[in-house]
Amino acid sequence: MTLLRLAARQGRAILIAGLVVGIGFPALAFAMRPWIPELVAAMLFVAALRIGPRAAFGAARDFGAAVGIAGLYQVVFPLVAIALFLALGWNGVFATAIILMLAASPISGSPNITLMTGNDPAPALRQLVIGTALLPLTVIPVFWLTPDLGNLSDVFAAAARLLALILAATGLGFAIRATVLRDPEPETLAAIDGASAILMGVVVVGLMSAVGPAIFDDPAGLAVALVIVFAANFGLQLAAATALRASGRRHLAAPLGIVAGNRNIALFIAALPAAVTDPLLLFIGCYQIPMYLTPILLGRFYRRETAL
């Protein structure tokens, strides 16, 4: 328990360490890729155990708002991007990657990242579950307008598998929290936060397998990819959080800002043809970097909510 509480205090350093190991040891990153689903399930279990079912599901009005946010993030945003790219005549790998990123549901680590900024992770977990559940529907207009992306039925199947994983992991976490761990002590919650930080630091190693080789094989392409992913990820986070603050929903600025910029584009690797996804692997690997640096580079921005 002492080591886990120490990990909770050093959560940001653990995330950086995971990024460095994933980039510096590509062979290890490739070896860990097959274990990503199990690690993601463990992250979800820990997040659900930390939050509990009552806080996660919220009131009926919270559920309705989450459905609306999913429609805005996963349908409106990518359709606006498609229209903008067509108007500008911009196509190619990065345009496709941004459209897929915007169409994706939130990453499984979004509640954990929200926790690391000192904010309530429940809205992020709620958005994760609802966004993934609606993904088979929200991707239809995006794929209809961009038929080169591949077979829609494969995306449905991948989204269904991910939803089953989320429901199983969060269901077990909620069940334990509701029965065995009804009123955890602060020390216990700190230990859970430490376990969450360790899991996130481990899972990112497997997601960075394309980045390390690109340092030597394609440094120019790597630089361009990094600029694009930071602009897309942080731009969406800052815009969403600022809009929520301006609307008076300051308590949602951090979790829904984090969810806006951090999407599960890796889901489409298993769902789309290799001809579509292989050129996206560098983007997907680079995309993990702003994800995992969010608590560090945007920590002060999001901690404004807890100071109120």
N, C-alpha and C positions, 0 to 999 in steps of 0.2 A: 504493500500500500504506500510506503514511503517513496519508493521509486516512481510509482504512478503519479503521486502528488508532485514530485519533482518534475516529471515529464509535463504535467499540466502547466507549471510555471515556465517551462522552457519550450512551450508549444511552437512558437514561431521559429526558434532555432532548429527544431526537429523538422519542420517543413523545408527549410533551406537545406538541411543536411540531405533530405530525401531527393531534392532536385539535383544537388551536386553529385550524389552517388549515381543517380539515374543517367546523368550526362557523362560522368567520368568513367563509368563501368558499363558500356553498352552490352557486353556479354551477359552480365548479371541482369540487366534490364530485359533482354530477350528471354532469359530463363524464367523471369518472374511473370511475364505476360500471361501465361496460362492460369495463374492463380488470382488474377484480378477479380473475377466474379466472386470468389470466396471472400476476398478481402473487402470488397464492396459490401457484401452481405454483413460482414462483421462490423463495418462502420455504421451501417443502418441500424443494426441491433443496438450498438452502444448509444447512438443518438436517441433512439426510441426509449431506451432505458433511462437516459439522462432527463428527457423531457416529460415523459409520462403521457397517457392517453388523453387526460382531461385538457391539458394545455395544448396538445398537438391538434386536436380536432376543433376546439373552440366552440363558439356559438354558431347557430344556424346562419346568421348573417356573415360570419367569417367564411363559412363554406361557400356561400354564394359569391362572395367577393373573390375567393380563390379561383373559382371557375372563370370569372370575368378576367382576372389577371392572366390566367392560362391562355384565354382566347386572344388577349392583347399581345402577350409575349410571343406565343407560338404560331399565331396566324397573321395578325396585323403587321407585326414587325417584319417577318420574312417577305410578306407580299409587298410592303413598302420598299424593301431592299430590291426585290425583283424589278419593280417598276423603275426605281432609281437607276439600277444598273443598265436596264434596257435604254433608258433615256440618255445615259452617258456613253453607251456603247461599250461598257466594260464587261468582259467575260473571261473565262479561263478558270484556273485552279482556285485562286483566292476568292473570286466572286462566288463560285460554287460552295467553297468552304464556309463563307460567311452566311450564305442562304441556309445551308444545313445547320450551322450553329444556331441561328435564330429560330429555326423550326424545331429544335430539340427541346426536350424537357429539362428541368434543372438537374445539375449533377447530384449524385448521391451524397457528396460531402458538403453540400450547402449548409445543412444545419450545424455541422462541425465548424465550418469557417465562421458562421455567424456567432457561435459560442466564443470563438477566439477573439472576436472584436468586442466582447463584453455585452452582447445584445441577446434578446430573446430568440432562441432558435425555432420555437414552435411554428411561427408563420412560414419559415423556410421549409420545414418538414412537411407541413400541410400542402404547400405549393409543389413540393417534390412528388408526393403521392398523387395529388389531383392532376398535375401536369402530365405525369407518366400515364395515368389512367386514360386521359383524353388524347394522348398522342396519336393513337390509330385514327382518330377523327381529324385532329388538327393538321396532320401532314397531308391530308387529301388535296386541299387547294394548292398547297405548295408544290406537290409532285405533279399535279395536273398541269400547272403552268410551266413546270420544268421537267418534261418527260424524259430527258436524257439522264436523269438521276437514277432510274432503274425501276425495279418491280415493286409496286406498292404493297403487294401481299407479303413480301419478305419483310418489309418494315413493320407491318401489322404483327407478324409472328415475333419479331425481335422485341417490339414494344410489349407484347403479351408476356414474354419470358421475363423481361425486366420488371414488369408490374408484379408478377408472381413472386419474384425475388424480394421486392420491396415489401409486399404484404406479409410474406413469411417472416422476414427478419424483424420488421417493425412489430408485427403481431406478437412474436415471442418476447421482444423487449417490453412492450406494453403489458403483457401478461405478468411478467416478473415484477415490473414496477407496481402493478395494481395489487399484487398479492404478497410477495416476499419483501419488497422494498417500498412500502407505502410512504414512509416519511424518512428519507435518507438524511443522515447527518452531513454537514458541510464537508467533512473530511472524505466521506464516501463519494459525494458529488465531484470533489477535486480528483479523486482517484479515477472516476469514470472519464473526466475530462482528459486526464493523462493517457488513458488507454486510447481515447479518440485521437489524440495528437500522434501517438505512436503508429496507429493504423494508417493515418493519412500520410505520414512520412514514409511508410513502407509501400503503400499502393502506388505512389507517384513514381517510384523507381521503375516499375513495369511499364508505365505510360510514356517514358522518356526514351524509348528504344531507338527512335529515328533521329533524335536531336544530336547525340554524341557523334555519330559518323558524319553528320552534315557539317560539323565544325571544320573538318578537313576536306570533305568531298565537295561541299557546296556552300562555302561561307557567305557568298553574296545572297544566295537564296535564303539561307538561314537568317541573315540580317533583315531582309525584306519581310519574311514571315514573322519575325519578332515585332517589328514595327506595327504590322497589321493586327496581330493578335492583341497587343497591348492597347492599341487604339480602339479596337472593337470591344474588348472585355471591359476595360476601365471606362471607356466612353459610355457604354450602356449602364454600368453601375452608377456612375456619377449623375447621369441624366435622370435615371429612375429615382434614385434617392433624393435628388434635388426637387423633382416634381412632387414626390410624396410629402416632403417637408413643406413645400409651398401649399399643398392641399390640406394641411393640418394633420396629416397622418404620420407624425414623426416616429411613432413607435414601430411603424412598418418600413421606415426608410432603410434601415440596415438590412433586415432579412430579405426584403423584396428587391433592394438594390443589388445585393449579392446574387440573388437568383436571376436577376435580369442579365447579368454579364457572364454567369458561369453555367453553361449548358452542356448536356451530355451528348456532344457530337460523336463521341466514341461509339455510341449505340449503333450508328449507321455503318460502322466497319463490318459488323456481322450481317447487316441487312442488305447492303448494296453490292453490286458487282465489283470485283477487284479492279476492273478497268476504271471505275469511278473513284474508289477509295484509296488505291495505292498512291496516286499523286497527292492525296490529302494528308498522308501520314506525318509529314513534316509540320504542317499547320497544326494538326491535332497534338503532336508532341510539344510544340512551342506554346500552344494554348494552355498547357498545364502550368506554365511559368507564371503568368499573371494570376491564374486561379490561386496558386499556392502562395503567392506574394501578396494577395489581397489583405490578410490580417496585418501585414507589415507595412506595406506602402499606403494602404487606405485605412489603417487602424485608427489613426487620429481623426480622420474624417467621420468614421462611423461611431467613434466613442463620444461624439457630440451628443448623441441621443441619450446615453447613460448619464451624462452630466446634468441633464435637465431635472 
